[in-house]
Structures are given as C-alpha cells and as structure tokens.
C-alpha cells in the first residue's frame, strides 16, 4: 500500500496510455461518508486545453509516478467539471483550515492530506499533516501526522481560513491558471486567497479575471491595499477596473495612489473605452535617440516587461516619460537583435509606421495592427508627444465577447 500526500499532486501532468499529456492536476475531489468517516477520494480535477477543467475518476488512474500521473485505457469525459453536494476539493477547501488536535486541544493549521488505498481498492484519506499555531511570527509550531479521527474541524465550515499552503502547492502557476482556480471558489474563499497573495501576484491574477470578479475582489480589500494592487497592474487594465467601480470608491482609490499613478489613471479614464486612448498602456518601453542598442535590449529584458510590450521600443526626445516626449519613431526588437550593441537606436528607427490619435476608434486600431502585422502601435497627441501604445492583447480583450473569460459559459 502506497501513501500519497495530495499536495505533491498539484500541477502534475496527467498522461494517457500512449504517453501524451491530457492536462494537469488542479485539485482532488473527496466524497464525504457517513458517521464522520474519513472521506473517499473519487477523482481528480484536470485542466485540459482551452483551460477546461474535467473530472477524471480515480479508478482511471493506473500509476502515481513522482513526476506524472498515468491514465489507463478508455475514453475520458471532457464535460466541464461541476462540484456536487457532499464533495470537497482538497486544495481549494481543506488546505489551510484551522483545526483542533483532539488529544491536546491545540489549534493547528491543516497543511497536507494523505490518501491510502484499502483492500477494496478505494482511496481514502488516512493521515492529516497539521502544524501547531504558536501565535509567534518568528517560531513555527510543531508538525504532526495524525489519523483522521484525531483531528476535529476538518469538514466543518471554517470561520476563517488562510491560503498559504494552497498557494504554495501552485506557486509556479501562470496567473491565468490561478485566475481560473479562483473562479471555482466561493466568494469567502476567493477573498481569503486574494488576501494571501502579494500585490504583484494579485495584480497579475486580476488582469486575467472577468470584470465582475475583478470588482468583487478589489472591493473585498482594504482601500489602502486595493490602491497598492491597482498601482501594480498595467495602467490600462487598472483604469478599466476603476471605471467599473462606483464614483465614490473610484475617487477614494485614486486619492490613495501615488500621484504619478493616479495621474495616469485619470488620463486614461478621460478616454472612451473603445478608443486608442482608452486601450493604450501609458508604460511602453521608451528610450532617447542617443541610447545604444545594448541599452534598449537591457530595457526589454526586464522581467516585469511583458513580451507584447517588449516587442517594440519607442524613441522620443527628452523628457521621455509619457506624455511629454516628442515621438521620433520605433525600433522593433528583431532589429535590435541584428544591430551591433554599440550602435545608437536612432540608426535603426522605423519611421514609416504612422502613430495613431488617442480618439482613433477600436475598429480602426484593429485594422492598423492587422494590416502591418504589429504587436503594438504608438499613440500620440496633436503635438506628436507619445501618450502610450495599444498592444494586440488589449485589442483582443475588447473585440472578444465580454464574457470570454467566464468559464461558466463554456
């Protein structure tokens, strides 16, 4: 009999009998039993292509390898997973619960759950890994491995639940995948997970959520924290989110933001959402004409720069910060890779690309990007000052159906 701690299954690939990857494990489904017996494992929630989550019965699993999970032969039902009454999700609902060690009465945190297979080939929860709560930040409590019946409070509705161990299990998840997980959670649990994320990680996740979920999460935060998260978001995404909030809440958050960030937000909110001004980011990559190719490459290598923003470097006369620098042209990153590092960016300028006005409507912006096969296009005012750039991902966000992120519509 092999004991498996469930947290190690998080994000593991699931392979079919031919060795092809079906998807990755996003959770483990438990079925409650009578008389407070330990739950039975019924299957896995597996995320397949197009971020669809399906249910794979535990009986279909032939092997739990260290780095993979193997499926047996037969077809897989790819219908969207729906949680049923009496079911629990191990990662989303059990990890980080506050429980009580019955023998000592000590309050502890549930950090992992182990399953074993019985003689009837059922997988049952047998062991719980719990860590005592010390109440001191500098000292970690003792870790215990206890039987199911030695712990109280595992399946009751918790008054308060953290999220550290759940998030640790999915530390490497792409923000879009973590956003998908959040959509499966209750409002209360979603707020707890959001509270446990750092500002930058939460900002990345918010950008991948539907607008109604963004509003729900940002309104669950303290105002000071919400302002910090908005500052960490891409300016155009933050402005879109602010635009969905009631006027009073929006103004309070703008007041709490750094003056320069609030100024960017107010400038973007001035434009209609379906114009270049409403779509653009105010933080494209900008250099002066006397910058070298090496300096421009160093800027686009910065880890916080997204690939679509790094595709083009804009050249402006000083001061180069938007909206003050006079636009001279653009250098595409492939051209940067072909030029000597010591050359000036001014020698590699593409001056044939016409910038657009901030009032340019969305259909015209879309046509310009498609016509010239661009990842982004500069936006300038009447004095040729660079205001920002519209990227192709922001255009897609606005031309796709408004509920395209909502997996409930799949």
C-alpha positions as MATLAB code, in Angstrom:
seq = 'XXXXXXXXXXXXXXXXXXXXXXXXXXXXXXXXXXXXXXXXXXXXXXXXXXXXXXXXXXXXXXXXXXXXXXXXXXXXXXXXXXXXXXXXXXXXXXXXXXXXXXXXXXXXXXXXXXXXXXXXXXXXXXXXXXXXXXXXXXXXXXXXXXXXXXXXXXXXXXXXXXXXXXXXXXXXXXXXXXXXXXXXXXXXXXXXXXXXXXXXXXXXXXXXXXXXXXXXXXXXXXXXXXXXXXXXXXXXXXXXXXXXXXXXXXXXXXXXXXXXXXXXXXXXXXXXXXXXXXXXXXXXXXXXXXXXXXXXXXXXXXXXXXXXXXXXXXXXXXXXXXXXXXXXXXXXXXXXXXXXXXXXXXXXXXXXXXXXXXXXXXXXXXXXXXXXXXXXXXXXXXXXXXXXXXXXXXXXXXXXXXXXXXXXXX';
ca = [
       0.000    0.000    0.000;
       1.396    3.372   -1.046;
       0.644    6.561    0.862;
       0.375    9.719   -1.215;
       0.280   13.239    0.185;
      -2.056   15.198   -2.019;
      -0.124   18.480   -2.166;
       2.571   16.779   -4.228;
      -0.005   16.080   -6.946;
      -0.646   19.778   -7.565;
       0.137   20.744  -11.182;
       1.455   17.288  -12.109;
       0.868   16.322  -15.773;
      -1.646   13.559  -16.463;
      -0.553   11.238  -19.304;
      -2.705    8.915  -21.381;
      -1.635    5.296  -22.052;
       0.379    6.461  -25.086;
       2.416    8.944  -23.063;
       0.652   12.042  -24.413;
      -0.288   14.735  -21.933;
      -4.005   15.078  -21.274;
      -3.647   18.018  -18.882;
      -2.527   18.987  -15.379;
      -3.976   18.296  -11.939;
      -5.731   21.300  -10.430;
      -7.473   19.634   -7.458;
      -8.513   16.364   -5.834;
     -12.192   15.541   -5.245;
     -13.269   13.969   -1.941;
     -16.662   12.448   -1.163;
     -17.942   12.670    2.408;
     -19.094    9.478    4.137;
     -21.483    8.745    6.982;
     -20.692    8.881   10.709;
     -17.715   11.180   10.274;
     -15.706    8.512    8.494;
     -12.660    9.641    6.558;
     -13.609   10.892    3.062;
     -13.139    8.775   -0.022;
     -11.168   10.112   -2.996;
     -13.387    9.982   -6.077;
     -11.200   11.603   -8.691;
      -9.046   14.449   -9.940;
      -9.871   17.825  -11.426;
      -7.689   18.004  -14.530;
      -7.252   21.113  -16.655;
      -7.029   20.270  -20.339;
      -6.650   22.501  -23.403;
      -8.541   25.797  -23.556;
      -8.362   25.805  -19.726;
     -11.338   23.467  -19.483;
     -11.492   21.528  -16.227;
     -12.773   17.978  -16.328;
     -13.315   15.199  -13.808;
     -11.125   12.099  -14.084;
     -12.345    9.216  -11.842;
      -9.670    7.875   -9.502;
     -10.315    4.403  -10.900;
      -8.939    5.527  -14.249;
      -5.538    6.228  -12.696;
      -3.094    3.344  -13.091;
       0.006    4.896  -11.512;
       1.076    7.884   -9.431;
       4.671    8.462  -10.520;
       6.961   11.061   -8.884;
       6.547   13.492  -11.789;
       3.449   12.268  -13.628;
       0.110   10.541  -13.205;
      -0.776    7.774  -15.648;
      -4.222    7.026  -17.068;
      -5.492    3.608  -18.088;
      -7.212    2.825  -21.373;
     -10.684    4.062  -22.237;
     -12.313    7.361  -23.087;
     -12.322   10.467  -20.916;
     -15.421   12.566  -20.430;
     -14.415   16.134  -21.296;
     -17.561   17.728  -19.924;
     -16.858   20.729  -17.694;
     -16.306   19.704  -14.051;
     -19.083   20.670  -11.644;
     -18.789   20.133   -7.913;
     -21.715   18.197   -6.415;
     -23.216   18.327   -2.912;
     -21.234   16.199   -0.475;
     -17.969   16.757   -2.354;
     -14.934   18.670   -1.127;
     -11.952   19.988   -3.079;
      -8.727   19.167   -1.255;
      -6.652   22.146   -2.357;
      -9.366   24.783   -2.524;
     -11.293   23.838    0.621;
      -9.145   21.772    3.001;
      -5.605   23.139    2.974;
      -5.002   25.970    5.444;
      -8.051   25.173    7.580;
      -7.748   25.789   11.289;
      -8.404   22.516   13.100;
      -8.127   21.181   16.641;
      -5.883   18.321   17.776;
      -8.385   16.405   19.907;
      -5.970   14.907   22.459;
      -4.353   18.201   23.451;
      -6.983   20.712   22.356;
      -4.257   22.564   20.430;
      -5.258   24.771   17.492;
      -3.387   23.801   14.331;
      -3.262   24.511   10.600;
      -4.004   21.727    8.090;
      -1.010   21.756    5.720;
      -1.438   18.483    3.794;
      -3.640   15.419    3.463;
      -2.563   11.831    2.732;
      -4.511    9.081    0.988;
      -4.065    5.316    1.101;
      -5.669    2.530   -0.910;
      -7.622   -0.119    1.029;
      -8.257   -3.755    0.150;
     -11.312   -2.791   -1.870;
      -9.034   -0.568   -3.987;
     -10.684    2.587   -2.678;
      -8.509    5.599   -1.953;
      -9.325    7.022    1.491;
      -7.998    9.969    3.479;
      -5.948    8.389    6.279;
      -3.448   10.954    7.562;
      -3.547   14.680    8.149;
      -0.422   16.823    8.388;
      -1.114   19.665   10.806;
       1.146   22.350   12.231;
       0.515   23.787   15.675;
      -0.271   27.511   15.809;
       2.179   29.301   18.104;
       0.938   32.861   17.772;
       4.542   33.995   17.193;
       5.776   35.093   13.772;
       9.362   34.011   14.450;
       8.576   30.493   15.566;
       6.971   27.687   13.613;
       4.794   25.250   15.504;
       5.411   21.534   15.698;
       4.282   19.448   12.718;
       2.166   16.340   13.404;
       0.938   13.486   11.224;
      -2.354   12.369   12.725;
      -5.147    9.971   11.876;
      -8.415   11.416   10.577;
     -10.250   10.751   13.853;
      -7.551   12.539   15.902;
      -8.374   15.936   14.406;
     -11.553   17.977   14.736;
     -12.895   20.654   12.423;
     -11.648   19.370    9.062;
     -15.063   19.238    7.399;
     -16.899   21.991    9.234;
     -17.329   25.382    7.608;
     -14.345   27.425    8.859;
     -14.890   30.903   10.217;
     -11.526   31.955    8.872;
      -9.189   30.122    6.533;
      -5.766   31.085    5.233;
      -4.381   30.241    1.811;
      -0.602   29.898    2.194;
      -0.391   26.131    1.703;
      -2.869   26.095   -1.157;
      -0.867   28.794   -2.941;
       2.431   27.045   -2.184;
       1.123   23.964   -3.969;
       0.550   26.072   -7.109;
       3.428   28.505   -6.745;
       4.519   28.120  -10.382;
       1.052   28.514  -11.889;
       0.628   31.092  -14.631;
      -1.584   33.965  -13.421;
      -4.268   32.949  -15.913;
      -4.385   29.435  -14.431;
      -4.554   30.781  -10.889;
      -7.357   33.102  -12.020;
      -9.179   30.037  -13.325;
      -8.855   28.423   -9.902;
     -10.269   31.498   -8.194;
     -13.384   31.337  -10.352;
     -14.173   27.925   -8.846;
     -14.100   29.213   -5.271;
     -16.788   30.741   -3.093;
     -16.689   34.495   -2.538;
     -15.374   33.996    1.004;
     -12.591   31.642   -0.073;
     -11.715   33.854   -3.039;
     -11.262   36.823   -0.718;
      -9.021   34.746    1.564;
      -6.808   33.690   -1.340;
      -6.621   37.267   -2.635;
      -5.573   38.447    0.829;
      -2.739   35.884    0.885;
      -1.256   36.915   -2.484;
       1.346   39.658   -2.651;
       0.418   42.836   -4.526;
       2.230   41.997   -7.776;
       0.902   38.446   -7.970;
      -2.639   39.576   -7.221;
      -2.335   42.319   -9.839;
      -1.310   39.743  -12.463;
      -4.210   37.466  -11.492;
      -6.777   40.296  -11.553;
      -5.766   41.116  -15.114;
      -6.827   37.580  -16.114;
     -10.269   37.676  -14.463;
     -13.644   38.840  -15.827;
     -14.586   42.384  -14.824;
     -17.254   41.345  -12.313;
     -14.739   39.106  -10.495;
     -12.137   41.894  -10.546;
     -14.602   44.281   -8.916;
     -15.641   41.689   -6.322;
     -12.032   41.049   -5.261;
     -10.863   44.674   -5.252;
     -13.887   45.630   -3.130;
     -13.036   42.864   -0.642;
      -9.657   44.502    0.110;
      -8.885   47.338    2.476;
      -8.763   50.584    0.493;
      -5.001   51.099    1.021;
      -4.262   47.544   -0.167;
      -6.595   47.931   -3.147;
      -4.745   51.096   -4.193;
      -1.393   49.277   -3.959;
      -2.691   46.434   -6.138;
      -4.040   48.861   -8.732;
      -0.624   50.538   -8.869;
       0.947   47.137   -9.600;
      -1.438   46.457  -12.503;
      -0.840   47.551  -16.077;
      -2.223   51.114  -16.266;
      -4.812   50.325  -18.922;
      -6.136   47.316  -17.008;
      -6.216   49.289  -13.757;
      -8.100   52.123  -15.455;
     -10.654   49.666  -16.874;
     -11.190   48.241  -13.384;
     -11.517   51.694  -11.818;
     -14.071   52.568  -14.453;
     -16.282   49.711  -13.205;
     -16.343   50.984   -9.610;
     -18.869   53.425   -8.117;
     -17.687   57.029   -8.360;
     -17.035   57.387   -4.620;
     -14.903   54.236   -4.417;
     -13.003   55.190   -7.562;
     -12.116   58.634   -6.219;
     -11.032   57.232   -2.849;
      -8.661   54.760   -4.518;
      -7.244   57.438   -6.811;
      -6.599   59.624   -3.765;
      -4.681   56.784   -2.072;
      -2.497   56.020   -5.105;
       0.854   57.639   -5.798;
       0.262   60.988   -7.538;
       2.014   59.925  -10.747;
      -0.002   56.677  -10.956;
      -3.249   58.471  -10.186;
      -2.445   60.991  -12.938;
      -2.010   58.125  -15.424;
      -5.320   56.623  -14.323;
      -7.202   59.906  -14.668;
      -5.722   60.462  -18.107;
      -6.823   57.014  -19.279;
     -10.269   57.374  -17.722;
     -10.721   60.545  -19.765;
     -10.909   58.491  -22.981;
     -13.738   56.280  -24.155;
     -13.032   52.576  -23.546;
     -13.298   51.750  -27.274;
     -10.717   54.267  -28.473;
      -6.945   54.101  -28.705;
      -6.676   56.351  -25.637;
      -8.851   54.019  -23.598;
      -6.995   50.912  -24.785;
      -3.406   52.099  -24.512;
      -0.822   51.420  -21.862;
       0.998   54.515  -20.627;
       4.143   52.485  -19.855;
       5.637   51.305  -23.143;
       9.403   50.867  -23.443;
      10.909   54.287  -24.305;
      14.498   55.407  -24.875;
      16.116   58.616  -26.086;
      17.730   58.770  -29.557;
      21.262   58.712  -28.068;
      20.649   55.390  -26.282;
      22.603   52.404  -27.564;
      21.193   49.156  -28.889;
      22.601   47.436  -25.795;
      20.717   49.834  -23.502;
      17.465   49.250  -25.382;
      17.908   45.463  -25.157;
      18.565   45.752  -21.436;
      15.239   47.562  -21.031;
      13.179   44.901  -22.801;
      14.923   42.147  -20.818;
      13.452   43.473  -17.567;
      11.334   40.650  -16.074;
       8.375   42.931  -15.351;
       8.055   43.819  -19.070;
       5.514   41.597  -20.815;
       6.505   40.029  -24.174;
       3.951   42.044  -26.114;
       5.194   45.356  -24.655;
       8.835   44.323  -25.207;
       8.222   43.737  -28.917;
       8.813   47.429  -29.703;
      10.962   50.202  -28.285;
       9.769   53.766  -28.818;
      12.267   56.576  -29.324;
      11.421   60.053  -28.018;
      13.233   63.281  -27.334;
      13.750   64.047  -23.652;
      11.889   64.104  -21.367;
      10.938   60.626  -22.475;
       8.191   59.812  -19.952;
       4.668   59.854  -21.362;
       3.003   62.210  -22.181;
       5.913   64.651  -22.530;
       8.379   63.177  -25.013;
       8.194   64.049  -28.728;
       7.818   60.810  -30.705;
      10.573   60.113  -33.272;
       9.961   56.508  -34.260;
      10.053   52.886  -33.205;
      12.670   50.123  -33.181;
      11.363   46.565  -33.419;
      13.063   44.073  -31.100;
      14.165   41.842  -34.000;
      16.015   44.809  -35.476;
      17.683   45.350  -32.098;
      18.969   41.774  -32.194;
      20.554   42.307  -35.609;
      22.372   45.561  -34.845;
      25.795   45.993  -33.148;
      25.250   46.607  -29.419;
      27.270   49.831  -29.515;
      25.176   51.411  -32.284;
      22.626   54.089  -31.445;
      18.932   53.250  -31.635;
      18.457   56.323  -33.824;
      20.282   54.453  -36.601;
      17.675   51.652  -36.539;
      14.483   53.716  -36.407;
      11.375   52.652  -38.299;
       9.857   55.994  -39.268;
       7.354   54.521  -41.734;
       4.944   53.407  -39.018;
       2.373   56.142  -38.575;
       1.230   56.638  -34.962;
      -2.464   56.982  -34.197;
      -4.562   59.592  -32.422;
      -5.987   58.779  -28.952;
      -9.527   59.196  -30.313;
      -8.993   56.544  -33.006;
     -11.890   54.058  -32.699;
     -11.285   50.395  -31.900;
     -12.094   49.022  -35.418;
      -9.501   51.327  -36.974;
      -6.922   50.382  -34.327;
      -7.584   46.713  -35.074;
      -7.192   47.236  -38.814;
      -3.878   49.056  -38.343;
      -2.428   46.265  -36.200;
      -3.601   43.591  -38.647;
      -2.518   45.470  -41.799;
       1.065   45.966  -40.640;
       1.383   42.731  -38.570;
       2.142   44.716  -35.430;
       2.241   43.683  -31.782;
       1.634   47.305  -30.745;
       1.100   50.748  -32.230;
       2.120   54.157  -30.784;
      -0.454   56.747  -29.734;
       0.471   60.442  -29.979;
      -1.282   63.764  -29.398;
      -1.555   66.716  -31.786;
       1.936   67.892  -30.776;
       3.467   64.456  -31.601;
       4.062   63.671  -27.927;
       3.952   59.960  -27.174;
       0.940   59.183  -24.955;
       1.280   55.414  -24.899;
       0.864   52.323  -27.060;
      -2.009   49.994  -27.871;
      -0.950   46.330  -27.683;
      -2.608   43.478  -29.532;
      -3.629   41.688  -26.328;
      -5.635   44.720  -25.187;
      -7.380   44.856  -28.549;
      -8.275   41.165  -28.276;
      -9.713   41.758  -24.807;
     -12.122   44.291  -26.304;
     -13.133   42.518  -29.529;
     -13.788   39.118  -27.911;
     -17.194   38.586  -26.242;
     -17.374   40.346  -22.880;
     -17.763   37.023  -21.049;
     -14.927   35.184  -22.821;
     -13.021   34.780  -19.541;
     -16.037   33.372  -17.714;
     -15.656   29.608  -17.661;
     -19.262   29.228  -16.520;
     -20.248   29.922  -20.127;
     -18.217   27.069  -21.575;
];
